[in-house]
Every structure is written in C-alpha cells, then in structure tokens.
Amino acid sequence: VLDSTFVIPTACGSAFHGANAVTGALKAFLDGCEKGPIRRGSYLIIENLDRLSRDKTPDAVRLFLCILQHGITIVTLE
C-alpha cells in the first residue's frame, strides 16, 4: 500500500544546504522514522538522490545512513 502522507514537493525546502532535512516534509519524514508512524521495511521513493540532499558529501552520507539505519529502503526513479 502506497502511503502518500509524506509526499515531499520539490518546493518544500532546498536540498542544496540541507534545509529540507531541518524543516518541512523531509523533517516530518525523518521524525516519523524516529518516533513513528513510519516503520522499518518502508520505502522512500525519490526522483533522484539530489532531491534528498545536495549537501556536502559527509552531511549527505549521514542523512542517507540515518534513513537506512531506520530500516528504510531508498528508491530512486531515475
């Protein structure tokens, strides 16, 4: 079942400096991974990895690992 609760529009925050992980829908998604309701085994579907982060490599890797460590599979459509 596709849960569209956490659809993150491109305009919700820039991935360039990591702002999208601090505010907006991506922050809500990350909080949902941490505290619920997003469960292990869920999938995060994104157009391209650069939609998730365009931050410096160490910061982007930390974000990806945080999501993966919560048991979320990241899927890119590109």
PASEBA-1860 file (N, C-alpha, C; in nm, 3 decimals):
! residues 78
1> VLDSTFVI> 0.085/-0.118/0.000/0.000/0.000/0.000/0.089/0.123/0.000 ~ 0.065/0.212/-0.094/0.143/0.335/-0.102/0.082/0.438/-0.007 ~ 0.160/0.483/0.089/0.117/0.586/0.183/0.168/0.720/0.132 ~ 0.077/0.804/0.089/0.116/0.934/0.034/0.115/1.045/0.138 ~ 0.113/1.009/0.266/0.111/1.107/0.375/0.233/1.199/0.370 ~ 0.346/1.145/0.333/0.470/1.221/0.337/0.522/1.253/0.198 ~ 0.435/1.296/0.109/0.478/1.341/-0.022/0.552/1.473/-0.002 ~ 0.674/1.480/-0.053/0.759/1.597/-0.032/0.772/1.672/-0.163
9> PTACGSAF> 0.698/1.781/-0.180/0.711/1.857/-0.304/0.848/1.922/-0.315 ~ 0.896/1.937/-0.437/1.027/1.998/-0.460/1.037/2.136/-0.395 ~ 0.928/2.210/-0.393/0.930/2.347/-0.342/0.927/2.355/-0.190 ~ 0.932/2.242/-0.119/0.915/2.248/0.027/1.043/2.285/0.101 ~ 1.153/2.286/0.037/1.279/2.321/0.103/1.395/2.275/0.017 ~ 1.498/2.352/0.018/1.612/2.323/-0.068/1.698/2.211/-0.011 ~ 1.737/2.119/-0.098/1.831/2.014/-0.059/1.974/2.062/-0.069 ~ 1.993/2.182/-0.125/2.128/2.231/-0.152/2.211/2.248/-0.025
17> HGANAVTG> 2.156/2.307/0.077/2.229/2.326/0.203/2.169/2.244/0.316 ~ 2.089/2.144/0.283/2.033/2.057/0.385/1.912/2.114/0.457 ~ 1.859/2.226/0.409/1.744/2.289/0.476/1.623/2.197/0.478 ~ 1.610/2.111/0.377/1.495/2.022/0.370/1.494/1.918/0.481 ~ 1.609/1.890/0.540/1.617/1.792/0.650/1.594/1.857/0.786 ~ 1.587/1.990/0.788/1.571/2.063/0.914/1.427/2.112/0.930 ~ 1.361/2.141/0.820/1.224/2.191/0.825/1.141/2.121/0.717 ~ 1.012/2.134/0.727/0.924/2.086/0.622/0.898/1.937/0.622
25> ALKAFLDG> 0.857/1.886/0.506/0.811/1.749/0.494/0.921/1.646/0.514 ~ 1.044/1.674/0.471/1.151/1.578/0.494/1.180/1.565/0.643 ~ 1.177/1.675/0.715/1.194/1.671/0.861/1.082/1.586/0.923 ~ 0.958/1.605/0.875/0.847/1.525/0.926/0.869/1.376/0.897 ~ 0.923/1.346/0.778/0.953/1.208/0.743/1.058/1.151/0.837 ~ 1.165/1.226/0.859/1.272/1.180/0.949/1.220/1.160/1.090 ~ 1.137/1.252/1.136/1.075/1.236/1.269/0.986/1.113/1.272 ~ 0.915/1.088/1.162/0.830/0.969/1.154/0.910/0.841/1.159
33> CEKGPIRR> 1.031/0.843/1.104/1.120/0.726/1.113/1.166/0.706/1.256 ~ 1.196/0.816/1.322/1.249/0.811/1.459/1.142/0.773/1.561 ~ 1.026/0.835/1.552/0.924/0.822/1.657/0.798/0.750/1.611 ~ 0.790/0.715/1.484/0.668/0.657/1.429/0.591/0.765/1.357 ~ 0.508/0.736/1.270/0.449/0.607/1.235/0.520/0.532/1.122 ~ 0.630/0.585/1.070/0.699/0.518/0.959/0.777/0.399/1.014 ~ 0.745/0.281/0.963/0.801/0.158/1.017/0.920/0.108/0.936 ~ 1.002/0.029/1.003/1.110/-0.042/0.935/1.050/-0.122/0.820
41> GSYLIIEN> 1.124/-0.130/0.711/1.075/-0.202/0.594/1.002/-0.113/0.495 ~ 0.981/0.014/0.534/0.916/0.109/0.443/1.014/0.152/0.334 ~ 0.961/0.213/0.231/1.040/0.263/0.119/1.024/0.413/0.108 ~ 1.133/0.483/0.081/1.130/0.624/0.047/1.158/0.633/-0.102 ~ 1.060/0.679/-0.178/1.073/0.687/-0.323/1.101/0.832/-0.360 ~ 1.214/0.853/-0.427/1.253/0.988/-0.468/1.291/0.988/-0.615 ~ 1.276/1.103/-0.676/1.308/1.116/-0.819/1.456/1.088/-0.844 ~ 1.541/1.146/-0.761/1.686/1.137/-0.777/1.748/1.163/-0.641
49> LDRLSRDK> 1.865/1.108/-0.616/1.929/1.129/-0.485/1.953/1.276/-0.454 ~ 1.972/1.359/-0.557/1.996/1.500/-0.530/1.871/1.573/-0.480 ~ 1.755/1.508/-0.488/1.633/1.565/-0.430/1.631/1.545/-0.279 ~ 1.708/1.449/-0.233/1.717/1.424/-0.090/1.825/1.510/-0.026 ~ 1.940/1.521/-0.093/2.047/1.604/-0.040/2.143/1.647/-0.149 ~ 2.178/1.772/-0.145/2.286/1.826/-0.228/2.392/1.886/-0.136 ~ 2.386/1.846/-0.012/2.478/1.895/0.089/2.617/1.840/0.064 ~ 2.714/1.885/0.141/2.850/1.832/0.131/2.845/1.682/0.157
57> TPDAVRLF> 2.934/1.609/0.095/2.931/1.463/0.099/2.917/1.404/0.239 ~ 2.998/1.446/0.339/2.982/1.385/0.472/2.841/1.406/0.531 ~ 2.783/1.523/0.510/2.649/1.551/0.562/2.544/1.471/0.488 ~ 2.559/1.459/0.356/2.464/1.381/0.276/2.471/1.233/0.315 ~ 2.591/1.182/0.334/2.607/1.041/0.373/2.543/1.017/0.509 ~ 2.560/1.110/0.603/2.496/1.095/0.734/2.344/1.088/0.721 ~ 2.287/1.173/0.635/2.142/1.172/0.614/2.098/1.038/0.555 ~ 2.166/0.991/0.450/2.132/0.863/0.388/2.142/0.749/0.490
65> LCILQHGI> 2.251/0.748/0.566/2.270/0.641/0.665/2.165/0.647/0.775 ~ 2.127/0.766/0.816/2.021/0.780/0.916/1.893/0.713/0.867 ~ 1.857/0.741/0.743/1.736/0.682/0.686/1.751/0.530/0.676 ~ 1.865/0.484/0.624/1.888/0.340/0.610/1.891/0.269/0.744 ~ 1.948/0.331/0.846/1.957/0.269/0.979/1.819/0.254/1.044 ~ 1.723/0.330/0.997/1.586/0.313/1.046/1.511/0.205/0.968 ~ 1.584/0.135/0.882/1.525/0.023/0.808/1.445/0.068/0.687 ~ 1.470/0.189/0.639/1.400/0.243/0.523/1.485/0.217/0.399
73> TIVTLE> 1.423/0.168/0.294/1.490/0.149/0.167/1.469/0.272/0.081 ~ 1.577/0.330/0.031/1.568/0.447/-0.057/1.566/0.400/-0.201 ~ 1.463/0.441/-0.274/1.446/0.403/-0.414/1.448/0.529/-0.498 ~ 1.529/0.530/-0.603/1.531/0.644/-0.694/1.460/0.603/-0.823 ~ 1.390/0.698/-0.882/1.315/0.671/-1.005/1.395/0.700/-1.130 ~ 1.510/0.766/-1.115/1.591/0.798/-1.231/1.675/0.679/-1.273
END
